[in-house]
Amino acid sequence: MMNKTDLQRKLYDLQDLKYRDMQIKIIPTIEPESVIGVRTPELKALAKEILKSGDYKEFLEELPHKYFDENQLHAFIISGLKDFNECMDELEIFLPYVNNWATCDQMSPKVFKKHREELLTHIKEWIKSDKTYTVRFGVGMLMEHFLDADYDTEYPEMVAKIKSEEYYVNMMIAWYFATALAKQYESILPFIEQKRLDYWTHNKAIQKSVESRRITDEQKEYLKSLKISAKIPER
């Protein structure tokens, strides 16, 4: 594999300034000077090339990275690792360094599909973390892998119990429940009817559900009626 300097030079060769400026606007938690501006397909292609070479360990060990684009590349390399244990080991090392929603949400290891039981054990630990993007990643993986055939009512209970002041945690919780309503409507509806989520997350989940094409018009109207019009002061 190319050394760190050569890799950064390669990333700058792939730079798209308009894309960089757009990323800076939509990912406010990262320093603007850390963004090179490499488009996702280019980063995924580079990750695939590095994985194919088998020479990626040194790069994965170089934490923290200087550039956002290096974190993205790191996430895509982890997502492509075929050995579950290696993937999970590298992921556990990397998660504390994730500092934005894009790297968090675009990291999705393919190998997880074949190891759901082991994955669930890790998810239960991630959602207890004090790190924003570790929690967000855990909820994201629960949403991606456990809302269909492997769904259990235990899982939305786990998400509903997460209490956070972090916008990026609560947004993912809202996204989870909106997606869950589309896939497991009857099971998830009581969480909304009983107002199990905090005021903001409750309303955001309804908003995202109403925007979904997978929710019927009748369901949308009912969900709208469940919105909380004003925050109820805590007693």
Beta strands, then each sheet from edge to edge (+ up, - down):
end
